[in-house]
Amino acid sequence: ICFVMDCSGSMYRFNGMDGRLNRMLETTCLIFESMEGLDRYDYAVLGHSGGSAQIPFVEFGKPPANRGERLKVLQRMLAHTQ
């Protein structure tokens, strides 16, 4: 499963108006938590923006192993929107 997330500047710019960036980060966190321990599913998380069509955050076969690694992925996603 490949999850593609919007990491464009508009996510950061309009977050104060409608919370879109917060919801995207929360959704990504829920994906991490729901996929934990499910060995029969392999997944990757990619971002896209106007500056880059494909930003790899999580590669297939290399999910974040703990809460600290999940947080680092979310922080990288946030950084790409700024």
C-alpha positions in Angstrom: 0.0 0.0 0.0 1.4 3.4 -0.9 0.0 6.4 1.0 0.6 9.7 -0.8 0.4 12.9 1.3 0.1 16.5 0.2 3.2 18.3 1.5 2.8 21.5 -0.5 3.1 25.0 0.9 -0.6 25.5 0.9 -1.0 22.9 3.6 1.1 25.1 5.9 -0.3 28.4 4.6 -4.0 27.5 5.1 -3.6 25.3 8.2 -4.7 28.2 10.4 -7.9 28.6 8.5 -9.1 25.0 8.3 -6.5 22.7 10.1 -5.7 20.8 7.0 -2.0 20.2 7.9 -2.9 19.1 11.4 -5.5 16.6 10.0 -3.0 15.2 7.5 -0.3 14.7 10.2 -2.9 13.1 12.5 -4.0 10.8 9.7 -0.5 9.8 9.0 0.0 9.0 12.7 -3.1 6.9 12.7 -1.8 5.0 9.7 1.4 4.2 11.5 -0.4 3.0 14.6 -2.9 0.9 12.7 -0.3 -0.8 10.6 1.9 -1.6 13.6 2.3 -5.4 14.0 0.5 -6.2 10.7 3.2 -8.1 9.0 1.1 -9.2 6.1 0.8 -5.6 4.8 3.7 -3.6 3.5 3.4 0.1 3.0 5.2 3.2 2.1 4.5 6.9 2.7 5.3 9.5 0.0 4.8 13.2 -0.1 4.2 15.4 -3.1 4.4 19.2 -3.6 4.8 21.7 -6.3 8.6 21.5 -5.9 8.8 17.7 -5.9 6.6 15.0 -7.3 7.8 12.3 -4.9 9.3 12.8 -1.4 10.0 9.4 0.3 9.1 9.5 4.0 8.7 5.7 4.7 10.1 3.1 2.3 8.5 -0.3 1.7 9.7 -2.8 4.2 11.1 0.0 6.6 8.2 1.2 8.7 9.0 3.4 11.7 9.9 1.0 14.5 8.8 3.1 17.5 7.1 6.4 18.6 10.4 8.4 18.2 10.8 7.3 14.6 7.2 8.1 13.8 7.6 11.6 15.3 10.7 12.1 13.1 8.7 11.2 10.0 5.9 13.6 11.0 8.5 16.4 11.6 10.0 15.8 8.2 6.6 16.0 6.6 5.9 19.3 8.4 9.3 20.7 7.3 8.4 20.0 3.7 5.3 22.1 3.9 7.2 25.3 5.1 
